[in-house]
Amino acid sequence: MKTLIIKCGGSIYEKLPDSFYEDIVTLQRSGQCQPIIVHGGGPYITTALNKYGVKTTFHEGLRVTSSEVLDIVEMVLSGTINKQIVANLKKAKGNSFGLSGVDGQLIQAAPITEDHPLGFVGKVQRAQTDIVEHLAKQGYIPVISPLGIDDNGQKYNINGDVVAAAIAQELNANICFISDVPGIQLEEEGLTSVLKTASHHQIESMINENKISGGMLPKVNAALDSLKYGVSEAIILNGLDSNSLLDYLNGKEVGTKITLDKEESSYAT
């Protein structure tokens, strides 16, 4: 059974309807694919840091993850959000198992830079997916929070898109980035179209020409990064649309597919 990595960012998490989780359960039970969810939680981390009065500093616009900040990050990601997604899947009559990249050394990590200006922000050295594959064989849907650990037991906060890409590479899986829009939307002569397919070169050109900007930009960059990690196909889907995941797995034209090798793009108005 083909594996599909489903990446849910923190900004979309609370908006997702019950049907989204029901579709994930349907995909697994039908044998169409084995879903694996990787989630973020940036907005909730910020809220928790403010709630508990944890002071944060920034380096070149990026939050420094001190030991105290890391405790909050782990509490929010591996506790609150991870377990709520597990609960949502249970509500949809599915069996899921929540874990973080720390468990079983799923995500073997290292500091993102040697001089540690960002504190305990990490990069993926390797995704050791034995535990995820075991859970899948037992009928569970793994739900993973993006933390990692090194050989000395130090934990790291890691970008969720990077974790999703590393797991996808290891499992030879595609990635679905869940959004609240139908894909990359372009406007020409007053008409809005959804870009159905594009190569990474075309996407990079559109970014340089400012045709892609705003909230779509980080999603597109995450998709491009996943391709660089060896993922063959990434897709941006609207998680608020009923059956968008099912339609994608059934070969229907939904969302925006981004690939390394497709040199022509097409549009749907």
C-alpha positions in Angstrom: 0.0 0.0 0.0 1.4 3.4 -1.0 2.2 5.8 1.8 1.0 9.4 1.7 2.5 12.1 4.0 -0.1 14.6 5.0 1.4 17.9 6.3 -0.9 20.1 8.4 0.4 23.5 9.4 -0.7 25.1 12.7 -2.6 27.9 10.8 -5.0 25.4 9.2 -5.3 22.9 12.1 -8.4 24.4 13.8 -10.2 25.1 10.6 -10.3 21.5 9.4 -13.8 19.9 9.3 -14.7 16.5 10.6 -14.9 15.3 7.0 -11.2 15.8 6.6 -10.4 13.2 9.3 -13.1 11.0 8.0 -11.5 11.0 4.5 -8.1 10.1 6.1 -9.7 7.1 7.8 -11.5 6.1 4.6 -8.2 6.2 2.7 -6.5 3.8 5.1 -9.5 1.4 5.4 -10.0 1.2 1.7 -6.4 0.3 1.1 -5.8 3.3 -1.2 -2.9 4.5 0.9 -1.4 4.5 4.3 -1.7 8.1 5.7 0.9 9.5 7.9 0.2 13.0 9.4 3.0 15.4 10.3 1.7 18.6 12.0 3.0 22.0 13.0 1.7 24.5 15.5 3.5 27.8 15.3 0.5 30.1 16.3 -0.2 28.0 19.3 3.4 28.0 20.5 3.4 31.8 20.4 0.1 31.9 22.4 1.5 29.5 25.0 4.8 31.4 25.3 2.8 34.6 26.0 0.5 32.7 28.4 3.3 31.4 30.5 5.4 34.6 30.3 8.4 32.9 28.6 10.6 35.6 27.1 11.9 35.0 23.6 14.6 36.5 21.5 15.1 36.6 17.8 18.1 36.2 15.5 17.7 37.6 12.0 13.9 37.4 12.3 13.8 33.8 13.6 12.8 32.8 17.1 15.7 31.5 19.3 14.7 28.2 20.9 16.1 28.3 24.4 15.7 25.4 26.8 12.7 27.1 28.3 11.2 27.8 24.9 11.8 24.2 23.9 9.8 22.9 26.9 6.8 25.0 25.7 7.3 23.9 22.1 7.2 20.2 23.1 4.2 20.7 25.4 2.2 22.4 22.6 3.3 20.2 19.7 3.6 16.7 21.3 0.9 17.3 23.9 -2.0 19.6 23.0 -2.0 19.5 19.2 -0.8 16.0 18.6 -3.3 14.4 21.0 -6.2 16.5 19.6 -5.5 15.2 16.1 -5.5 11.7 17.5 -8.8 12.5 19.2 -10.2 13.9 16.0 -9.3 10.7 14.1 -10.9 8.6 16.8 -14.0 10.6 16.5 -13.9 9.7 12.8 -13.8 6.0 13.8 -10.1 5.6 13.0 -7.2 4.3 15.0 -4.2 6.6 15.3 -1.0 6.7 17.3 0.5 10.1 18.4 4.3 10.4 18.7 7.0 12.9 18.2 10.3 12.6 16.3 11.9 12.0 19.7 10.2 8.7 20.2 12.3 5.7 19.0 14.7 8.3 17.6 12.3 8.6 14.6 14.0 11.9 13.7 17.8 11.9 14.3 18.7 15.5 14.6 21.6 17.9 14.8 21.9 21.7 15.4 20.8 23.6 12.3 24.1 25.6 12.6 27.4 24.9 14.4 27.5 28.2 16.3 23.9 27.7 17.7 22.6 31.2 17.1 19.0 29.8 17.1 19.5 27.7 20.2 17.9 24.2 20.0 16.6 24.5 16.5 17.6 21.4 14.6 17.9 19.8 11.2 17.2 16.2 10.2 20.2 13.9 10.0 18.0 10.9 9.2 14.5 9.7 9.5 14.5 6.3 11.1 11.0 5.1 10.2 10.9 1.6 11.6 8.5 2.6 14.4 6.2 4.4 11.9 6.1 1.4 9.6 5.4 -0.9 12.5 2.5 1.2 13.7 1.1 1.3 10.1 1.3 -2.5 9.9 -0.7 -2.7 13.2 -3.5 -0.6 11.6 -2.6 2.7 13.1 -2.4 6.2 11.5 0.8 7.7 12.8 0.5 11.4 13.9 3.9 13.0 14.3 5.0 16.2 15.9 8.2 17.7 14.5 10.8 17.4 17.1 14.1 15.4 16.9 16.8 14.1 19.2 20.6 13.6 18.9 22.8 10.8 20.1 23.4 12.7 23.4 19.7 12.9 24.2 19.3 16.6 23.3 16.0 17.4 21.8 15.5 19.9 19.0 12.6 21.9 17.5 12.5 21.2 13.7 10.5 22.8 10.9 7.5 20.5 10.3 7.9 20.7 6.5 11.4 19.5 6.7 10.4 16.6 9.0 7.6 15.6 6.6 9.9 15.7 3.6 12.5 13.6 5.4 9.9 10.9 6.3 8.5 11.0 2.8 12.0 10.5 1.3 12.7 7.5 3.6 9.4 5.9 2.8 9.3 6.8 -1.0 6.1 8.7 -0.4 4.4 11.7 -1.9 3.5 14.7 0.3 0.2 16.5 0.5 0.4 20.0 2.0 -3.0 21.0 3.5 -4.1 24.5 2.9 -7.3 26.6 3.1 -7.3 27.5 -0.6 -7.7 25.3 -3.7 -4.1 25.5 -4.8 -1.9 28.1 -6.4 -4.1 30.8 -7.8 -3.1 33.1 -10.6 -4.9 36.1 -12.0 -4.8 37.1 -15.7 -7.0 39.6 -17.5 -9.3 39.7 -14.5 -9.8 35.9 -14.4 -8.6 33.7 -11.5 -7.3 30.3 -12.4 -5.9 27.4 -10.4 -2.5 26.1 -11.5 -3.0 22.4 -11.8 0.5 21.2 -12.4 3.9 22.8 -12.7 7.6 21.9 -12.5 9.8 23.3 -9.8 11.5 25.6 -12.4 8.1 27.1 -13.3 7.3 27.7 -9.6 10.6 29.4 -9.0 10.1 31.7 -12.0 6.6 32.7 -10.7 8.1 33.4 -7.3 10.8 35.6 -8.8 8.1 37.4 -10.9 6.0 38.0 -7.7 3.1 36.0 -9.2 3.2 33.9 -6.0 3.3 35.7 -2.7 1.6 36.1 0.7 0.4 33.1 2.5 0.9 30.8 -0.5 4.7 31.5 -0.6 5.7 29.3 2.5 3.5 26.5 1.2 5.1 26.5 -2.2 8.6 26.8 -0.7 7.9 23.8 1.5 6.7 21.8 -1.6 9.9 22.8 -3.5 12.1 21.8 -0.5 10.4 18.4 -0.3 11.3 17.8 -4.0 14.9 18.7 -3.2 14.8 16.0 -0.5 13.9 13.4 -3.2 10.1 13.4 -3.0 8.8 12.8 -6.5 5.5 14.7 -6.2 4.1 17.3 -3.8 0.5 18.7 -3.9 -1.2 21.6 -2.3 -4.8 20.8 -1.4 -7.7 22.6 0.2 -8.4 20.7 3.4 -11.6 22.5 3.8 -13.1 21.0 0.7 -15.0 17.8 1.3 -13.3 14.7 -0.4 -10.3 16.6 -1.7 -8.0 13.9 -0.4 -10.1 11.2 -1.8 -10.4 13.0 -5.2 -6.6 13.3 -5.3 -6.0 9.6 -4.6 -8.7 8.8 -7.2 -6.8 10.7 -9.9 -9.1 13.7 -10.2 -7.6 17.1 -10.9 -7.6 18.9 -7.6 -5.2 21.3 -6.0 -1.8 22.1 -7.5 0.8 19.3 -8.2 4.4 20.3 -8.2 7.0 17.9 -9.7 10.6 17.9 -10.7 10.1 16.6 -14.2 6.9 18.1 -15.5 7.8 21.0 -17.8 4.4 22.2 -18.9 1.6 23.5 -16.7 -2.2 23.7 -17.3 -5.0 25.7 -15.9 -8.5 25.2 -14.7 -10.8 28.2 -14.5 
